[in-house]
Amino acid sequence: MDVIEDRLVDARDLMCPMPVMAATKAMRGLRPGQVVKVLATDRGSLGDIPAWAEANDDEVLESGEEDGVFYFYVRKAE
């Protein structure tokens, strides 16, 4: 799946809860349906980012790990 992000949040080397806080700030600037890509190295983000998205009715389109960096594509709720 090739997802194109509208905004990138580089939260690498930030510890909980900073990746979620950075993603929240970025999401405020997006229109419904737009996508934010979050990069994180904190293992806690594996649970935190999907839980945050679900709590906001946003959708995790794709997630994974590449070279020790976790990535999440999250679409803002309509």
PyMOL Python script that loads the backbone (N, CA, C, O; Angstrom):
from pymol import cmd

cmd.read_pdbstr("""\
ATOM      1  N   MET A   1       0.854  -1.187   0.000  1.00  0.00           N
ATOM      2  CA  MET A   1       0.000   0.000   0.000  1.00  0.00           C
ATOM      3  C   MET A   1       0.891   1.239   0.000  1.00  0.00           C
ATOM      4  O   MET A   1       1.748   1.388   0.871  1.00  0.00           O
ATOM      5  N   ASP A   2       0.698   2.105  -0.949  1.00  0.00           N
ATOM      6  CA  ASP A   2       1.454   3.351  -1.006  1.00  0.00           C
ATOM      7  C   ASP A   2       0.554   4.495  -0.557  1.00  0.00           C
ATOM      8  O   ASP A   2      -0.325   4.941  -1.294  1.00  0.00           O
ATOM      9  N   VAL A   3       0.789   4.956   0.654  1.00  0.00           N
ATOM     10  CA  VAL A   3       0.006   6.043   1.223  1.00  0.00           C
ATOM     11  C   VAL A   3       0.830   7.317   1.106  1.00  0.00           C
ATOM     12  O   VAL A   3       2.027   7.318   1.394  1.00  0.00           O
ATOM     13  N   ILE A   4       0.192   8.393   0.687  1.00  0.00           N
ATOM     14  CA  ILE A   4       0.850   9.695   0.589  1.00  0.00           C
ATOM     15  C   ILE A   4       0.415  10.521   1.796  1.00  0.00           C
ATOM     16  O   ILE A   4      -0.778  10.695   2.044  1.00  0.00           O
ATOM     17  N   GLU A   5       1.387  11.025   2.538  1.00  0.00           N
ATOM     18  CA  GLU A   5       1.030  11.828   3.709  1.00  0.00           C
ATOM     19  C   GLU A   5       0.933  13.297   3.344  1.00  0.00           C
ATOM     20  O   GLU A   5       1.624  13.786   2.450  1.00  0.00           O
ATOM     21  N   ASP A   6       0.049  13.995   4.066  1.00  0.00           N
ATOM     22  CA  ASP A   6      -0.091  15.440   3.912  1.00  0.00           C
ATOM     23  C   ASP A   6       0.828  16.174   4.880  1.00  0.00           C
ATOM     24  O   ASP A   6       1.185  17.330   4.653  1.00  0.00           O
ATOM     25  N   ARG A   7       1.206  15.505   5.948  1.00  0.00           N
ATOM     26  CA  ARG A   7       2.103  16.105   6.934  1.00  0.00           C
ATOM     27  C   ARG A   7       2.932  15.002   7.575  1.00  0.00           C
ATOM     28  O   ARG A   7       2.437  13.899   7.808  1.00  0.00           O
ATOM     29  N   LEU A   8       4.195  15.302   7.858  1.00  0.00           N
ATOM     30  CA  LEU A   8       5.102  14.349   8.491  1.00  0.00           C
ATOM     31  C   LEU A   8       5.413  14.823   9.904  1.00  0.00           C
ATOM     32  O   LEU A   8       5.749  15.988  10.118  1.00  0.00           O
ATOM     33  N   VAL A   9       5.298  13.911  10.868  1.00  0.00           N
ATOM     34  CA  VAL A   9       5.678  14.186  12.249  1.00  0.00           C
ATOM     35  C   VAL A   9       6.892  13.324  12.560  1.00  0.00           C
ATOM     36  O   VAL A   9       6.790  12.099  12.621  1.00  0.00           O
ATOM     37  N   ASP A  10       8.034  13.959  12.755  1.00  0.00           N
ATOM     38  CA  ASP A  10       9.252  13.240  13.088  1.00  0.00           C
ATOM     39  C   ASP A  10       9.415  13.253  14.607  1.00  0.00           C
ATOM     40  O   ASP A  10       9.940  14.208  15.180  1.00  0.00           O
ATOM     41  N   ALA A  11       8.955  12.176  15.248  1.00  0.00           N
ATOM     42  CA  ALA A  11       9.015  12.070  16.710  1.00  0.00           C
ATOM     43  C   ALA A  11      10.099  11.075  17.130  1.00  0.00           C
ATOM     44  O   ALA A  11      10.058  10.535  18.236  1.00  0.00           O
ATOM     45  N   ARG A  12      11.069  10.837  16.243  1.00  0.00           N
ATOM     46  CA  ARG A  12      12.163   9.950  16.596  1.00  0.00           C
ATOM     47  C   ARG A  12      12.932  10.534  17.775  1.00  0.00           C
ATOM     48  O   ARG A  12      13.121  11.746  17.876  1.00  0.00           O
ATOM     49  N   ASP A  13      13.366   9.657  18.651  1.00  0.00           N
ATOM     50  CA  ASP A  13      14.128  10.017  19.859  1.00  0.00           C
ATOM     51  C   ASP A  13      13.301  10.766  20.902  1.00  0.00           C
ATOM     52  O   ASP A  13      13.859  11.253  21.884  1.00  0.00           O
ATOM     53  N   LEU A  14      11.998  10.868  20.715  1.00  0.00           N
ATOM     54  CA  LEU A  14      11.117  11.448  21.734  1.00  0.00           C
ATOM     55  C   LEU A  14      10.470  10.310  22.518  1.00  0.00           C
ATOM     56  O   LEU A  14      10.088   9.288  21.948  1.00  0.00           O
ATOM     57  N   MET A  15      10.352  10.498  23.817  1.00  0.00           N
ATOM     58  CA  MET A  15       9.748   9.470  24.667  1.00  0.00           C
ATOM     59  C   MET A  15       8.294   9.825  24.966  1.00  0.00           C
ATOM     60  O   MET A  15       7.888  10.984  24.870  1.00  0.00           O
ATOM     61  N   CYS A  16       7.528   8.816  25.326  1.00  0.00           N
ATOM     62  CA  CYS A  16       6.118   8.960  25.683  1.00  0.00           C
ATOM     63  C   CYS A  16       5.974  10.080  26.715  1.00  0.00           C
ATOM     64  O   CYS A  16       6.764  10.140  27.658  1.00  0.00           O
ATOM     65  N   PRO A  17       5.005  10.955  26.567  1.00  0.00           N
ATOM     66  CA  PRO A  17       3.913  10.994  25.592  1.00  0.00           C
ATOM     67  C   PRO A  17       4.187  11.910  24.400  1.00  0.00           C
ATOM     68  O   PRO A  17       3.254  12.259  23.678  1.00  0.00           O
ATOM     69  N   MET A  18       5.426  12.303  24.179  1.00  0.00           N
ATOM     70  CA  MET A  18       5.725  13.314  23.158  1.00  0.00           C
ATOM     71  C   MET A  18       5.330  12.916  21.730  1.00  0.00           C
ATOM     72  O   MET A  18       4.848  13.780  20.997  1.00  0.00           O
ATOM     73  N   PRO A  19       5.505  11.662  21.291  1.00  0.00           N
ATOM     74  CA  PRO A  19       5.047  11.337  19.926  1.00  0.00           C
ATOM     75  C   PRO A  19       3.549  11.593  19.723  1.00  0.00           C
ATOM     76  O   PRO A  19       3.138  12.104  18.682  1.00  0.00           O
ATOM     77  N   VAL A  20       2.746  11.238  20.717  1.00  0.00           N
ATOM     78  CA  VAL A  20       1.295  11.468  20.607  1.00  0.00           C
ATOM     79  C   VAL A  20       0.999  12.964  20.636  1.00  0.00           C
ATOM     80  O   VAL A  20       0.148  13.443  19.886  1.00  0.00           O
ATOM     81  N   MET A  21       1.689  13.696  21.489  1.00  0.00           N
ATOM     82  CA  MET A  21       1.452  15.148  21.554  1.00  0.00           C
ATOM     83  C   MET A  21       1.833  15.816  20.241  1.00  0.00           C
ATOM     84  O   MET A  21       1.118  16.700  19.770  1.00  0.00           O
ATOM     85  N   ALA A  22       2.945  15.408  19.645  1.00  0.00           N
ATOM     86  CA  ALA A  22       3.361  15.976  18.362  1.00  0.00           C
ATOM     87  C   ALA A  22       2.363  15.631  17.261  1.00  0.00           C
ATOM     88  O   ALA A  22       2.057  16.469  16.413  1.00  0.00           O
ATOM     89  N   ALA A  23       1.857  14.405  17.274  1.00  0.00           N
ATOM     90  CA  ALA A  23       0.870  13.989  16.279  1.00  0.00           C
ATOM     91  C   ALA A  23      -0.436  14.761  16.454  1.00  0.00           C
ATOM     92  O   ALA A  23      -1.067  15.149  15.471  1.00  0.00           O
ATOM     93  N   THR A  24      -0.835  14.980  17.694  1.00  0.00           N
ATOM     94  CA  THR A  24      -2.061  15.741  17.970  1.00  0.00           C
ATOM     95  C   THR A  24      -1.950  17.155  17.415  1.00  0.00           C
ATOM     96  O   THR A  24      -2.882  17.659  16.787  1.00  0.00           O
ATOM     97  N   LYS A  25      -0.812  17.789  17.649  1.00  0.00           N
ATOM     98  CA  LYS A  25      -0.598  19.157  17.153  1.00  0.00           C
ATOM     99  C   LYS A  25      -0.665  19.183  15.623  1.00  0.00           C
ATOM    100  O   LYS A  25      -1.288  20.074  15.045  1.00  0.00           O
ATOM    101  N   ALA A  26      -0.033  18.218  14.972  1.00  0.00           N
ATOM    102  CA  ALA A  26      -0.041  18.169  13.502  1.00  0.00           C
ATOM    103  C   ALA A  26      -1.452  17.925  12.977  1.00  0.00           C
ATOM    104  O   ALA A  26      -1.861  18.525  11.983  1.00  0.00           O
ATOM    105  N   MET A  27      -2.184  17.053  13.641  1.00  0.00           N
ATOM    106  CA  MET A  27      -3.529  16.686  13.182  1.00  0.00           C
ATOM    107  C   MET A  27      -4.475  17.887  13.227  1.00  0.00           C
ATOM    108  O   MET A  27      -5.393  17.986  12.412  1.00  0.00           O
ATOM    109  N   ARG A  28      -4.254  18.789  14.166  1.00  0.00           N
ATOM    110  CA  ARG A  28      -5.116  19.985  14.266  1.00  0.00           C
ATOM    111  C   ARG A  28      -5.072  20.821  12.995  1.00  0.00           C
ATOM    112  O   ARG A  28      -6.049  21.489  12.655  1.00  0.00           O
ATOM    113  N   GLY A  29      -3.940  20.788  12.290  1.00  0.00           N
ATOM    114  CA  GLY A  29      -3.789  21.590  11.080  1.00  0.00           C
ATOM    115  C   GLY A  29      -4.274  20.911   9.814  1.00  0.00           C
ATOM    116  O   GLY A  29      -4.179  21.483   8.728  1.00  0.00           O
ATOM    117  N   LEU A  30      -4.792  19.698   9.941  1.00  0.00           N
ATOM    118  CA  LEU A  30      -5.248  18.962   8.761  1.00  0.00           C
ATOM    119  C   LEU A  30      -6.757  19.040   8.597  1.00  0.00           C
ATOM    120  O   LEU A  30      -7.501  19.225   9.560  1.00  0.00           O
ATOM    121  N   ARG A  31      -7.186  18.894   7.354  1.00  0.00           N
ATOM    122  CA  ARG A  31      -8.610  18.801   7.058  1.00  0.00           C
ATOM    123  C   ARG A  31      -9.037  17.337   7.160  1.00  0.00           C
ATOM    124  O   ARG A  31      -8.202  16.445   7.012  1.00  0.00           O
ATOM    125  N   PRO A  32     -10.313  17.077   7.409  1.00  0.00           N
ATOM    126  CA  PRO A  32     -10.790  15.689   7.431  1.00  0.00           C
ATOM    127  C   PRO A  32     -10.396  14.952   6.149  1.00  0.00           C
ATOM    128  O   PRO A  32     -10.519  15.488   5.047  1.00  0.00           O
ATOM    129  N   GLY A  33      -9.922  13.723   6.311  1.00  0.00           N
ATOM    130  CA  GLY A  33      -9.526  12.905   5.183  1.00  0.00           C
ATOM    131  C   GLY A  33      -8.041  13.003   4.858  1.00  0.00           C
ATOM    132  O   GLY A  33      -7.510  12.165   4.129  1.00  0.00           O
ATOM    133  N   GLN A  34      -7.364  14.020   5.393  1.00  0.00           N
ATOM    134  CA  GLN A  34      -5.931  14.133   5.150  1.00  0.00           C
ATOM    135  C   GLN A  34      -5.168  13.161   6.052  1.00  0.00           C
ATOM    136  O   GLN A  34      -5.705  12.652   7.035  1.00  0.00           O
ATOM    137  N   VAL A  35      -3.902  12.916   5.693  1.00  0.00           N
ATOM    138  CA  VAL A  35      -3.118  11.873   6.355  1.00  0.00           C
ATOM    139  C   VAL A  35      -1.847  12.453   6.970  1.00  0.00           C
ATOM    140  O   VAL A  35      -1.142  13.247   6.347  1.00  0.00           O
ATOM    141  N   VAL A  36      -1.573  12.041   8.204  1.00  0.00           N
ATOM    142  CA  VAL A  36      -0.324  12.376   8.870  1.00  0.00           C
ATOM    143  C   VAL A  36       0.511  11.100   8.973  1.00  0.00           C
ATOM    144  O   VAL A  36      -0.013  10.027   9.271  1.00  0.00           O
ATOM    145  N   LYS A  37       1.814  11.228   8.723  1.00  0.00           N
ATOM    146  CA  LYS A  37       2.740  10.119   8.920  1.00  0.00           C
ATOM    147  C   LYS A  37       3.546  10.433  10.164  1.00  0.00           C
ATOM    148  O   LYS A  37       4.157  11.497  10.270  1.00  0.00           O
ATOM    149  N   VAL A  38       3.544   9.497  11.107  1.00  0.00           N
ATOM    150  CA  VAL A  38       4.283   9.670  12.354  1.00  0.00           C
ATOM    151  C   VAL A  38       5.460   8.705  12.360  1.00  0.00           C
ATOM    152  O   VAL A  38       5.288   7.506  12.140  1.00  0.00           O
ATOM    153  N   LEU A  39       6.661   9.231  12.612  1.00  0.00           N
ATOM    154  CA  LEU A  39       7.861   8.422  12.792  1.00  0.00           C
ATOM    155  C   LEU A  39       8.227   8.461  14.268  1.00  0.00           C
ATOM    156  O   LEU A  39       8.257   9.535  14.869  1.00  0.00           O
ATOM    157  N   ALA A  40       8.506   7.299  14.861  1.00  0.00           N
ATOM    158  CA  ALA A  40       8.841   7.247  16.282  1.00  0.00           C
ATOM    159  C   ALA A  40       9.825   6.115  16.547  1.00  0.00           C
ATOM    160  O   ALA A  40       9.830   5.104  15.844  1.00  0.00           O
ATOM    161  N   THR A  41      10.646   6.293  17.555  1.00  0.00           N
ATOM    162  CA  THR A  41      11.558   5.231  17.977  1.00  0.00           C
ATOM    163  C   THR A  41      11.169   4.676  19.344  1.00  0.00           C
ATOM    164  O   THR A  41      11.698   3.644  19.757  1.00  0.00           O
ATOM    165  N   ASP A  42      10.262   5.335  20.049  1.00  0.00           N
ATOM    166  CA  ASP A  42       9.798   4.868  21.357  1.00  0.00           C
ATOM    167  C   ASP A  42       8.868   3.677  21.154  1.00  0.00           C
ATOM    168  O   ASP A  42       7.826   3.801  20.510  1.00  0.00           O
ATOM    169  N   ARG A  43       9.245   2.516  21.706  1.00  0.00           N
ATOM    170  CA  ARG A  43       8.450   1.298  21.545  1.00  0.00           C
ATOM    171  C   ARG A  43       7.020   1.476  22.064  1.00  0.00           C
ATOM    172  O   ARG A  43       6.103   0.793  21.609  1.00  0.00           O
ATOM    173  N   GLY A  44       6.834   2.392  23.013  1.00  0.00           N
ATOM    174  CA  GLY A  44       5.498   2.669  23.536  1.00  0.00           C
ATOM    175  C   GLY A  44       4.541   3.192  22.475  1.00  0.00           C
ATOM    176  O   GLY A  44       3.324   3.072  22.613  1.00  0.00           O
ATOM    177  N   SER A  45       5.091   3.768  21.423  1.00  0.00           N
ATOM    178  CA  SER A  45       4.236   4.310  20.357  1.00  0.00           C
ATOM    179  C   SER A  45       3.456   3.209  19.637  1.00  0.00           C
ATOM    180  O   SER A  45       2.427   3.479  19.019  1.00  0.00           O
ATOM    181  N   LEU A  46       3.945   1.971  19.715  1.00  0.00           N
ATOM    182  CA  LEU A  46       3.241   0.858  19.062  1.00  0.00           C
ATOM    183  C   LEU A  46       1.826   0.702  19.594  1.00  0.00           C
ATOM    184  O   LEU A  46       0.920   0.330  18.848  1.00  0.00           O
ATOM    185  N   GLY A  47       1.631   0.979  20.853  1.00  0.00           N
ATOM    186  CA  GLY A  47       0.293   0.941  21.429  1.00  0.00           C
ATOM    187  C   GLY A  47      -0.340   2.310  21.505  1.00  0.00           C
ATOM    188  O   GLY A  47      -1.549   2.461  21.328  1.00  0.00           O
ATOM    189  N   ASP A  48       0.497   3.322  21.773  1.00  0.00           N
ATOM    190  CA  ASP A  48      -0.030   4.671  22.003  1.00  0.00           C
ATOM    191  C   ASP A  48      -0.640   5.305  20.765  1.00  0.00           C
ATOM    192  O   ASP A  48      -1.718   5.895  20.847  1.00  0.00           O
ATOM    193  N   ILE A  49       0.020   5.198  19.625  1.00  0.00           N
ATOM    194  CA  ILE A  49      -0.477   5.868  18.412  1.00  0.00           C
ATOM    195  C   ILE A  49      -1.805   5.253  17.954  1.00  0.00           C
ATOM    196  O   ILE A  49      -2.749   5.998  17.691  1.00  0.00           O
ATOM    197  N   PRO A  50      -1.916   3.908  17.846  1.00  0.00           N
ATOM    198  CA  PRO A  50      -3.223   3.347  17.474  1.00  0.00           C
ATOM    199  C   PRO A  50      -4.331   3.680  18.479  1.00  0.00           C
ATOM    200  O   PRO A  50      -5.463   3.946  18.075  1.00  0.00           O
ATOM    201  N   ALA A  51      -4.021   3.669  19.779  1.00  0.00           N
ATOM    202  CA  ALA A  51      -5.036   4.003  20.796  1.00  0.00           C
ATOM    203  C   ALA A  51      -5.463   5.461  20.669  1.00  0.00           C
ATOM    204  O   ALA A  51      -6.646   5.779  20.793  1.00  0.00           O
ATOM    205  N   TRP A  52      -4.498   6.347  20.422  1.00  0.00           N
ATOM    206  CA  TRP A  52      -4.798   7.773  20.232  1.00  0.00           C
ATOM    207  C   TRP A  52      -5.689   7.970  19.007  1.00  0.00           C
ATOM    208  O   TRP A  52      -6.668   8.715  19.053  1.00  0.00           O
ATOM    209  N   ALA A  53      -5.338   7.292  17.910  1.00  0.00           N
ATOM    210  CA  ALA A  53      -6.134   7.416  16.683  1.00  0.00           C
ATOM    211  C   ALA A  53      -7.567   6.940  16.923  1.00  0.00           C
ATOM    212  O   ALA A  53      -8.525   7.606  16.530  1.00  0.00           O
ATOM    213  N   GLU A  54      -7.704   5.788  17.568  1.00  0.00           N
ATOM    214  CA  GLU A  54      -9.040   5.241  17.821  1.00  0.00           C
ATOM    215  C   GLU A  54      -9.851   6.167  18.722  1.00  0.00           C
ATOM    216  O   GLU A  54     -11.046   6.356  18.495  1.00  0.00           O
ATOM    217  N   ALA A  55      -9.223   6.741  19.728  1.00  0.00           N
ATOM    218  CA  ALA A  55      -9.922   7.644  20.648  1.00  0.00           C
ATOM    219  C   ALA A  55     -10.447   8.881  19.930  1.00  0.00           C
ATOM    220  O   ALA A  55     -11.424   9.491  20.366  1.00  0.00           O
ATOM    221  N   ASN A  56      -9.793   9.252  18.822  1.00  0.00           N
ATOM    222  CA  ASN A  56     -10.210  10.430  18.055  1.00  0.00           C
ATOM    223  C   ASN A  56     -11.019  10.073  16.810  1.00  0.00           C
ATOM    224  O   ASN A  56     -11.312  10.937  15.984  1.00  0.00           O
ATOM    225  N   ASP A  57     -11.378   8.791  16.682  1.00  0.00           N
ATOM    226  CA  ASP A  57     -12.104   8.287  15.505  1.00  0.00           C
ATOM    227  C   ASP A  57     -11.300   8.435  14.221  1.00  0.00           C
ATOM    228  O   ASP A  57     -11.867   8.427  13.129  1.00  0.00           O
ATOM    229  N   ASP A  58      -9.981   8.570  14.344  1.00  0.00           N
ATOM    230  CA  ASP A  58      -9.116   8.603  13.174  1.00  0.00           C
ATOM    231  C   ASP A  58      -8.776   7.163  12.795  1.00  0.00           C
ATOM    232  O   ASP A  58      -9.010   6.241  13.576  1.00  0.00           O
ATOM    233  N   GLU A  59      -8.227   6.972  11.602  1.00  0.00           N
ATOM    234  CA  GLU A  59      -7.969   5.627  11.093  1.00  0.00           C
ATOM    235  C   GLU A  59      -6.482   5.423  10.820  1.00  0.00           C
ATOM    236  O   GLU A  59      -5.860   6.197  10.092  1.00  0.00           O
ATOM    237  N   VAL A  60      -5.922   4.368  11.414  1.00  0.00           N
ATOM    238  CA  VAL A  60      -4.548   3.984  11.088  1.00  0.00           C
ATOM    239  C   VAL A  60      -4.619   3.205   9.777  1.00  0.00           C
ATOM    240  O   VAL A  60      -5.165   2.102   9.729  1.00  0.00           O
ATOM    241  N   LEU A  61      -4.065   3.787   8.718  1.00  0.00           N
ATOM    242  CA  LEU A  61      -4.113   3.163   7.397  1.00  0.00           C
ATOM    243  C   LEU A  61      -3.036   2.102   7.248  1.00  0.00           C
ATOM    244  O   LEU A  61      -3.246   1.070   6.611  1.00  0.00           O
ATOM    245  N   GLU A  62      -1.882   2.368   7.845  1.00  0.00           N
ATOM    246  CA  GLU A  62      -0.748   1.456   7.716  1.00  0.00           C
ATOM    247  C   GLU A  62       0.219   1.758   8.850  1.00  0.00           C
ATOM    248  O   GLU A  62       0.347   2.902   9.285  1.00  0.00           O
ATOM    249  N   SER A  63       0.899   0.720   9.323  1.00  0.00           N
ATOM    250  CA  SER A  63       1.956   0.923  10.316  1.00  0.00           C
ATOM    251  C   SER A  63       2.984  -0.178  10.137  1.00  0.00           C
ATOM    252  O   SER A  63       2.707  -1.223   9.548  1.00  0.00           O
ATOM    253  N   GLY A  64       4.173   0.078  10.656  1.00  0.00           N
ATOM    254  CA  GLY A  64       5.220  -0.920  10.553  1.00  0.00           C
ATOM    255  C   GLY A  64       6.499  -0.413  11.163  1.00  0.00           C
ATOM    256  O   GLY A  64       6.515   0.593  11.873  1.00  0.00           O
ATOM    257  N   GLU A  65       7.582  -1.126  10.878  1.00  0.00           N
ATOM    258  CA  GLU A  65       8.897  -0.757  11.393  1.00  0.00           C
ATOM    259  C   GLU A  65       9.910  -0.891  10.271  1.00  0.00           C
ATOM    260  O   GLU A  65       9.895  -1.853   9.503  1.00  0.00           O
ATOM    261  N   GLU A  66      10.782   0.089  10.196  1.00  0.00           N
ATOM    262  CA  GLU A  66      11.840   0.073   9.187  1.00  0.00           C
ATOM    263  C   GLU A  66      13.121   0.612   9.818  1.00  0.00           C
ATOM    264  O   GLU A  66      13.167   1.764  10.249  1.00  0.00           O
ATOM    265  N   ASP A  67      14.143  -0.208   9.872  1.00  0.00           N
ATOM    266  CA  ASP A  67      15.444   0.183  10.435  1.00  0.00           C
ATOM    267  C   ASP A  67      15.331   0.754  11.848  1.00  0.00           C
ATOM    268  O   ASP A  67      15.991   1.739  12.179  1.00  0.00           O
ATOM    269  N   GLY A  68      14.489   0.130  12.681  1.00  0.00           N
ATOM    270  CA  GLY A  68      14.348   0.568  14.062  1.00  0.00           C
ATOM    271  C   GLY A  68      13.450   1.767  14.265  1.00  0.00           C
ATOM    272  O   GLY A  68      13.333   2.273  15.381  1.00  0.00           O
ATOM    273  N   VAL A  69      12.815   2.227  13.207  1.00  0.00           N
ATOM    274  CA  VAL A  69      11.893   3.361  13.297  1.00  0.00           C
ATOM    275  C   VAL A  69      10.479   2.856  13.012  1.00  0.00           C
ATOM    276  O   VAL A  69      10.225   2.226  11.985  1.00  0.00           O
ATOM    277  N   PHE A  70       9.565   3.144  13.941  1.00  0.00           N
ATOM    278  CA  PHE A  70       8.158   2.780  13.749  1.00  0.00           C
ATOM    279  C   PHE A  70       7.484   3.886  12.946  1.00  0.00           C
ATOM    280  O   PHE A  70       7.753   5.070  13.148  1.00  0.00           O
ATOM    281  N   TYR A  71       6.605   3.483  12.032  1.00  0.00           N
ATOM    282  CA  TYR A  71       5.872   4.487  11.250  1.00  0.00           C
ATOM    283  C   TYR A  71       4.381   4.175  11.267  1.00  0.00           C
ATOM    284  O   TYR A  71       3.966   3.017  11.331  1.00  0.00           O
ATOM    285  N   PHE A  72       3.603   5.225  11.210  1.00  0.00           N
ATOM    286  CA  PHE A  72       2.141   5.128  11.243  1.00  0.00           C
ATOM    287  C   PHE A  72       1.572   6.149  10.269  1.00  0.00           C
ATOM    288  O   PHE A  72       1.965   7.315  10.283  1.00  0.00           O
ATOM    289  N   TYR A  73       0.657   5.713   9.432  1.00  0.00           N
ATOM    290  CA  TYR A  73      -0.098   6.630   8.567  1.00  0.00           C
ATOM    291  C   TYR A  73      -1.503   6.704   9.165  1.00  0.00           C
ATOM    292  O   TYR A  73      -2.192   5.690   9.272  1.00  0.00           O
ATOM    293  N   VAL A  74      -1.917   7.898   9.549  1.00  0.00           N
ATOM    294  CA  VAL A  74      -3.206   8.075  10.209  1.00  0.00           C
ATOM    295  C   VAL A  74      -4.042   9.080   9.426  1.00  0.00           C
ATOM    296  O   VAL A  74      -3.609  10.203   9.169  1.00  0.00           O
ATOM    297  N   ARG A  75      -5.251   8.656   9.051  1.00  0.00           N
ATOM    298  CA  ARG A  75      -6.172   9.542   8.317  1.00  0.00           C
ATOM    299  C   ARG A  75      -7.103  10.231   9.310  1.00  0.00           C
ATOM    300  O   ARG A  75      -7.709   9.584  10.163  1.00  0.00           O
ATOM    301  N   LYS A  76      -7.205  11.546   9.186  1.00  0.00           N
ATOM    302  CA  LYS A  76      -8.080  12.321  10.067  1.00  0.00           C
ATOM    303  C   LYS A  76      -9.547  11.997   9.782  1.00  0.00           C
ATOM    304  O   LYS A  76      -9.966  11.888   8.629  1.00  0.00           O
ATOM    305  N   ALA A  77     -10.300  11.848  10.844  1.00  0.00           N
ATOM    306  CA  ALA A  77     -11.724  11.506  10.715  1.00  0.00           C
ATOM    307  C   ALA A  77     -12.479  12.589   9.953  1.00  0.00           C
ATOM    308  O   ALA A  77     -12.132  13.770   9.985  1.00  0.00           O
ATOM    309  N   GLU A  78     -13.532  12.134   9.261  1.00  0.00           N
ATOM    310  CA  GLU A  78     -14.380  13.070   8.499  1.00  0.00           C
ATOM    311  C   GLU A  78     -15.194  13.931   9.456  1.00  0.00           C
ATOM    312  O   GLU A  78     -15.969  14.780   9.016  1.00  0.00           O
TER     313      GLU A  78
END
""", "prot")
cmd.dss("prot")
cmd.show_as("cartoon", "prot")
cmd.util.cbc("prot")
cmd.orient("prot")
